[in-house]
Amino acid sequence: MSTLTLERLVPAAPRAVFEAWLDPAALARFMCPADARVGGAFLIVMMTGDAELPHRGEYLEIARHTRLAFTWRSQHAGEGSRVTLRFEPVGDAQTRLTLEHVGLDDAERRRQHELGWTNILGELDQFLASK
């Protein structure tokens, strides 16, 4: 199995970055709405041209402002695919956000998800900068 790990400095405190992943209004701006509770499910339908790409998941862990984990199921992710986000403060107004996606069963799926997650994290940066 291949693992994808992305890390970036986000120009906001960990509390704001973490809450953006669980707030339906915020999440809708950079990803999608969700049922933000352990055991809660979400459905993200990404559009590529006219094609719909559904992604489903369930929240596994919610440790406020430090850690968030959820399953990630789609036609492009392997069975048992899971994403973990870690939020670490850097100074007063930045967050080191580390995204780890495990369960990607080949290099091509890892590459596709690296492109997708990089785009989503860029949207998150823009959303937080506009607040």
C-alpha positions as CSV (number, residue, x, y, z in Angstrom):
1,M,0.0,0.0,0.0
2,S,1.2,3.5,-0.8
3,T,0.9,6.4,1.6
4,L,0.5,10.0,0.6
5,T,1.7,12.7,3.1
6,L,1.3,16.5,2.5
7,E,2.5,19.2,4.9
8,R,2.1,22.9,4.6
9,L,2.0,26.1,6.7
10,V,-1.4,27.5,6.8
11,P,-1.8,31.3,7.6
12,A,-4.2,30.7,10.5
13,A,-4.2,29.3,14.0
14,P,-4.8,25.6,14.5
15,R,-8.3,26.3,16.0
16,A,-9.4,28.1,12.8
17,V,-7.8,25.5,10.5
18,F,-9.3,22.6,12.4
19,E,-12.8,24.1,12.6
20,A,-12.8,24.8,8.8
21,W,-12.7,21.0,8.3
22,L,-15.9,20.5,10.4
23,D,-18.0,23.6,9.8
24,P,-20.5,22.8,7.0
25,A,-20.4,26.4,5.7
26,A,-16.6,26.5,5.6
27,L,-16.2,23.0,4.3
28,A,-18.7,23.8,1.5
29,R,-16.3,26.6,0.4
30,F,-13.3,24.4,0.0
31,M,-14.6,20.8,-0.1
32,C,-18.1,19.8,0.9
33,P,-20.7,19.7,3.7
34,A,-20.4,16.9,6.3
35,D,-21.9,15.3,9.4
36,A,-19.1,16.3,11.8
37,R,-19.2,13.8,14.6
38,V,-17.4,10.5,15.2
39,G,-19.3,7.9,13.3
40,G,-20.9,10.7,11.1
41,A,-20.8,10.1,7.4
42,F,-20.2,12.4,4.5
43,L,-20.6,12.4,0.8
44,I,-18.5,14.6,-1.5
45,V,-19.4,14.7,-5.2
46,M,-16.6,16.2,-7.1
47,M,-17.3,17.3,-10.7
48,T,-14.8,16.7,-13.5
49,G,-16.4,18.1,-16.6
50,D,-19.8,16.4,-16.8
51,A,-18.6,13.4,-14.7
52,E,-19.6,13.0,-11.1
53,L,-17.0,11.4,-8.8
54,P,-18.6,10.5,-5.4
55,H,-16.4,10.2,-2.3
56,R,-17.8,8.8,0.9
57,G,-16.4,8.6,4.3
58,E,-17.0,8.3,8.0
59,Y,-15.3,10.3,10.8
60,L,-13.1,8.0,12.9
61,E,-11.5,10.5,15.3
62,I,-12.1,14.2,16.2
63,A,-9.6,15.6,18.7
64,R,-10.5,19.3,18.6
65,H,-7.8,21.5,17.0
66,T,-5.1,18.8,16.9
67,R,-6.2,15.7,15.0
68,L,-9.0,14.6,12.6
69,A,-9.3,11.2,10.9
70,F,-11.8,9.7,8.5
71,T,-12.3,7.0,5.9
72,W,-12.1,7.9,2.2
73,R,-13.9,5.7,-0.3
74,S,-14.2,6.2,-4.0
75,Q,-13.5,4.5,-7.3
76,H,-10.0,6.0,-7.1
77,A,-9.1,5.0,-3.5
78,G,-8.4,1.5,-2.3
79,E,-10.4,-0.4,0.2
80,G,-9.4,0.7,3.7
81,S,-8.3,4.2,2.5
82,R,-8.0,6.6,5.5
83,V,-7.0,10.2,5.9
84,T,-5.5,11.7,9.0
85,L,-5.0,15.5,9.5
86,R,-2.7,16.8,12.2
87,F,-2.8,20.5,13.2
88,E,0.3,22.0,15.0
89,P,0.6,25.7,16.0
90,V,3.6,27.6,14.5
91,G,3.9,30.9,16.3
92,D,0.7,32.8,17.0
93,A,-1.0,32.8,13.6
94,Q,0.1,29.8,11.6
95,T,-0.6,26.0,11.5
96,R,1.6,23.2,10.3
97,L,-1.1,21.0,8.7
98,T,-0.1,17.5,7.9
99,L,-2.4,15.3,5.8
100,E,-1.6,11.6,5.6
101,H,-3.6,9.4,3.3
102,V,-3.1,5.6,3.7
103,G,-4.5,2.7,1.8
104,L,-3.7,3.9,-1.7
105,D,-2.8,0.7,-3.4
106,D,-0.6,1.9,-6.3
107,A,1.6,4.8,-7.4
108,E,-1.0,6.1,-9.9
109,R,-3.7,6.4,-7.2
110,R,-1.2,8.1,-4.9
111,R,-0.3,10.6,-7.7
112,Q,-4.0,11.3,-8.4
113,H,-4.8,11.9,-4.7
114,E,-1.7,14.1,-4.3
115,L,-3.0,16.4,-7.0
116,G,-6.5,16.4,-5.5
117,W,-5.5,17.0,-2.0
118,T,-3.0,19.7,-3.0
119,N,-5.8,21.5,-4.8
120,I,-8.2,21.1,-1.8
121,L,-5.5,22.5,0.6
122,G,-5.0,25.4,-1.8
123,E,-8.7,26.1,-1.6
124,L,-8.5,25.9,2.2
125,D,-5.7,28.5,2.2
126,Q,-7.8,30.9,0.1
127,F,-10.8,30.3,2.3
128,L,-8.9,31.1,5.5
129,A,-7.2,34.1,3.9
130,S,-10.6,35.6,3.1
131,K,-11.8,35.4,6.7
